[in-house]
Amino acid sequence: MTDYPFTAEDLHALRAWDTPTICNGLEIVAPERRAMGFTVEPMVCVDRKLPPIVGLARTGMIRAKESPRGPVPPREDWYEYCEAKDLPTIAVIQDLDDPPGFGAFWGEVHTAVHAGLGVSGCVTNGSFRDIDMLAPGFQIVGGRIGPSHAHVHMVQMKCDVNIFGMLVGHDDVVHADVHGAVIIPARAVRALPKAIDLIARREKVILDRARAHGFNALAMRDALRESGEIH
């Protein structure tokens, strides 16, 4: 069994912040990742009102334009792989078609199955459908909405994938919401709350000043100085 430097409670705590805030925190605790590890294309979110999803990546690749060219991973193996046990999981699926999203892997049935297995949601560059019949609370952050599943099938699982520029491997910690998704290095999970608190205290000085009557450039200069002195 894999040992992780965090618990399910640590991951759950990160749902308190949106994905941009997580990215801000990573600029402090993992500055080398400032320009990497996140999606860089617009994405479609099933339900903007759902909280962010956080979990271990369960990765796979799919195609839909053509029938399978060879053996495909058994569907039951994928379900067993994705099932959440001690820690939450997120399905992270790369659609290999060009353009991606020709056929939808996600719909009423698959969201019900994955939700039942404890999977928190999905991040994909592919499409999804049945938007009025998806499992309640199951979040999808995907490439687009489409009507058909065509020949959709799994090509590979437990592999490295690319979701709109975000390179994801098995067991990577992924945080996602309406803005997109980002990878959180395992060592950074427990450090993020403190970093986010620091950022919030620094930003509060600027926001309070900017929203106050009589705000001007000189006040902004003072606010920046005060903010920079917070540690």
C-alpha positions as CSV (number, residue, x, y, z in Angstrom):
1,M,0.0,0.0,0.0
2,T,1.3,3.5,-0.9
3,D,2.2,5.8,1.9
4,Y,1.1,9.5,1.3
5,P,2.4,12.6,3.2
6,F,-1.2,13.7,3.8
7,T,-4.6,12.3,4.9
8,A,-8.1,12.4,3.4
9,E,-8.8,15.2,5.9
10,D,-5.9,17.2,4.5
11,L,-7.3,16.8,1.0
12,H,-10.8,17.6,2.0
13,A,-9.6,20.8,3.7
14,L,-8.4,22.1,0.3
15,R,-12.0,22.1,-1.0
16,A,-12.5,25.3,1.0
17,W,-10.6,27.3,-1.7
18,D,-11.2,27.7,-5.4
19,T,-8.6,26.5,-7.9
20,P,-7.1,30.0,-8.6
21,T,-6.5,30.3,-4.8
22,I,-4.7,27.0,-4.8
23,C,-2.6,28.2,-7.7
24,N,-1.7,31.3,-5.7
25,G,-0.7,29.2,-2.7
26,L,1.5,27.0,-4.9
27,E,3.4,30.1,-6.0
28,I,4.7,30.2,-2.4
29,V,5.1,26.6,-1.5
30,A,6.2,25.3,-4.9
31,P,7.5,28.3,-6.8
32,E,9.2,26.2,-9.4
33,R,5.7,25.1,-10.7
34,R,4.5,28.7,-11.2
35,A,4.2,28.2,-14.9
36,M,3.3,24.5,-15.1
37,G,0.9,21.9,-13.9
38,F,-2.4,23.5,-14.7
39,T,-4.9,23.5,-17.6
40,V,-4.4,26.3,-20.1
41,E,-7.6,26.1,-22.2
42,P,-11.2,27.1,-21.4
43,M,-13.2,24.2,-19.9
44,V,-16.9,23.4,-19.3
45,C,-18.1,22.7,-15.8
46,V,-21.2,20.6,-15.1
47,D,-22.3,22.6,-12.1
48,R,-20.7,25.9,-11.2
49,K,-22.3,25.7,-7.7
50,L,-20.5,22.5,-6.6
51,P,-17.5,22.9,-4.4
52,P,-14.0,22.1,-5.9
53,I,-13.0,18.5,-6.2
54,V,-9.7,17.2,-4.8
55,G,-8.3,13.7,-5.1
56,L,-5.8,11.3,-6.4
57,A,-5.7,11.0,-10.2
58,R,-6.9,7.8,-11.8
59,T,-5.8,8.3,-15.3
60,G,-6.9,6.9,-18.7
61,M,-7.0,7.5,-22.4
62,I,-10.0,7.1,-24.7
63,R,-11.0,7.3,-28.4
64,A,-14.5,7.5,-29.9
65,K,-14.2,8.2,-33.7
66,E,-13.4,4.6,-34.6
67,S,-14.0,1.1,-33.2
68,P,-11.2,-0.3,-31.1
69,R,-8.1,-1.2,-33.1
70,G,-7.0,-3.8,-30.7
71,P,-7.5,-5.1,-27.1
72,V,-8.9,-2.6,-24.7
73,P,-8.6,-2.6,-20.9
74,P,-11.6,-4.4,-19.3
75,R,-14.2,-2.0,-18.1
76,E,-14.3,-3.7,-14.7
77,D,-10.5,-3.2,-14.3
78,W,-11.1,0.6,-14.8
79,Y,-13.8,0.6,-12.2
80,E,-11.6,-1.2,-9.7
81,Y,-8.8,1.1,-10.4
82,C,-10.9,4.2,-9.8
83,E,-12.7,3.2,-6.7
84,A,-12.1,5.5,-3.7
85,K,-10.9,3.7,-0.6
86,D,-8.9,5.5,2.0
87,L,-8.4,8.7,-0.1
88,P,-10.7,10.5,-2.6
89,T,-10.1,9.9,-6.3
90,I,-10.7,11.9,-9.5
91,A,-11.0,10.3,-12.9
92,V,-8.6,12.1,-15.3
93,I,-9.2,11.1,-18.9
94,Q,-7.5,12.3,-22.0
95,D,-9.5,12.0,-25.2
96,L,-7.0,11.2,-28.1
97,D,-9.4,12.0,-30.9
98,D,-8.7,15.1,-33.1
99,P,-10.5,17.1,-32.2
100,P,-11.3,15.6,-28.8
101,G,-14.8,15.1,-27.7
102,F,-16.2,13.3,-30.8
103,G,-17.9,10.8,-28.4
104,A,-18.8,11.2,-24.8
105,F,-17.4,8.8,-22.2
106,W,-19.4,10.6,-19.5
107,G,-23.2,10.5,-19.1
108,E,-26.0,9.3,-16.9
109,V,-24.7,5.8,-16.4
110,H,-21.0,6.5,-16.0
111,T,-21.5,9.3,-13.5
112,A,-23.8,7.1,-11.5
113,V,-21.3,4.2,-11.5
114,H,-18.3,6.4,-10.6
115,A,-20.2,8.3,-7.9
116,G,-21.3,5.0,-6.4
117,L,-17.6,4.0,-6.3
118,G,-16.8,7.2,-4.3
119,V,-15.1,9.0,-7.2
120,S,-15.3,12.8,-6.6
121,G,-15.6,13.8,-10.3
122,C,-13.8,13.9,-13.6
123,V,-11.3,16.2,-15.4
124,T,-11.2,15.6,-19.1
125,N,-10.4,17.3,-22.4
126,G,-13.3,15.2,-23.9
127,S,-17.0,15.6,-23.9
128,F,-20.0,14.7,-21.7
129,R,-23.7,14.4,-22.2
130,D,-27.0,13.7,-20.4
131,I,-26.5,17.0,-18.5
132,D,-29.9,16.9,-16.8
133,M,-29.5,13.2,-15.7
134,L,-25.9,13.2,-14.3
135,A,-25.4,11.8,-10.8
136,P,-26.1,14.6,-8.2
137,G,-22.9,16.1,-6.8
138,F,-20.6,14.4,-9.4
139,Q,-18.5,17.2,-10.9
140,I,-17.2,17.1,-14.5
141,V,-14.7,19.7,-15.7
142,G,-14.5,18.9,-19.4
143,G,-13.8,20.0,-22.9
144,R,-17.4,20.3,-24.2
145,I,-20.9,18.9,-24.2
146,G,-21.9,16.5,-27.0
147,P,-24.9,14.2,-27.9
148,S,-23.4,10.8,-28.7
149,H,-20.9,8.4,-27.2
150,A,-20.1,7.1,-30.8
151,H,-17.4,4.3,-30.5
152,V,-16.0,5.6,-27.2
153,H,-13.7,3.1,-25.5
154,M,-10.7,3.0,-23.2
155,V,-7.3,2.7,-24.9
156,Q,-5.1,2.7,-21.8
157,M,-5.3,3.2,-18.1
158,K,-2.9,4.1,-15.2
159,C,-0.8,6.2,-17.6
160,D,0.5,9.7,-18.1
161,V,-2.1,12.0,-19.7
162,N,-2.3,15.6,-21.0
163,I,-5.4,17.6,-20.2
164,F,-5.2,20.9,-22.0
165,G,-1.5,21.3,-21.1
166,M,-1.7,19.8,-17.6
167,L,0.5,16.7,-17.5
168,V,-1.0,14.2,-15.0
169,G,0.3,10.9,-13.8
170,H,-1.3,8.2,-11.6
171,D,-1.7,9.3,-8.0
172,D,-1.1,13.0,-8.7
173,V,-3.2,15.2,-6.4
174,V,-5.6,17.2,-8.6
175,H,-7.7,20.2,-7.6
176,A,-10.4,21.3,-10.0
177,D,-13.4,23.6,-10.3
178,V,-15.1,25.9,-12.8
179,H,-11.8,27.6,-13.6
180,G,-10.0,24.4,-14.6
181,A,-7.6,22.1,-12.8
182,V,-4.1,22.1,-11.2
183,I,-1.8,19.5,-9.8
184,I,-0.7,19.8,-6.2
185,P,2.7,18.3,-5.4
186,A,2.2,15.8,-2.6
187,R,4.7,17.7,-0.4
188,A,2.7,20.8,-0.8
189,V,-0.7,19.5,0.4
190,R,-0.2,20.3,4.1
191,A,1.7,23.5,3.4
192,L,-1.0,25.1,1.4
193,P,-3.4,26.3,4.1
194,K,-0.7,28.4,5.8
195,A,0.4,29.9,2.5
196,I,-3.1,30.7,1.5
197,D,-3.7,32.4,4.9
198,L,-0.6,34.5,4.3
199,I,-1.8,35.5,0.9
200,A,-5.3,36.4,2.2
201,R,-3.9,38.6,4.9
202,R,-1.7,40.4,2.4
203,E,-4.5,40.9,-0.1
204,K,-6.9,42.1,2.6
205,V,-4.8,45.2,3.2
206,I,-4.9,46.0,-0.5
207,L,-8.6,45.2,-0.9
208,D,-9.7,47.2,2.1
209,R,-7.8,50.2,0.9
210,A,-9.1,49.9,-2.7
211,R,-12.7,49.7,-1.5
212,A,-12.4,52.6,0.9
213,H,-13.6,56.2,0.2
214,G,-10.9,58.4,-1.3
215,F,-8.7,55.6,-2.6
216,N,-5.9,56.9,-4.9
217,A,-2.5,55.9,-6.3
218,L,-0.8,57.2,-3.2
219,A,-3.0,55.0,-1.0
220,M,-2.2,52.1,-3.2
221,R,1.5,52.7,-2.7
222,D,1.0,52.6,1.0
223,A,-1.1,49.5,0.8
224,L,1.5,47.6,-1.2
225,R,4.2,48.6,1.4
226,E,2.0,47.4,4.3
227,S,1.1,44.2,2.5
228,G,4.7,43.4,1.8
229,E,5.5,43.7,5.5
230,I,3.1,40.8,6.4
231,H,4.8,37.5,7.0
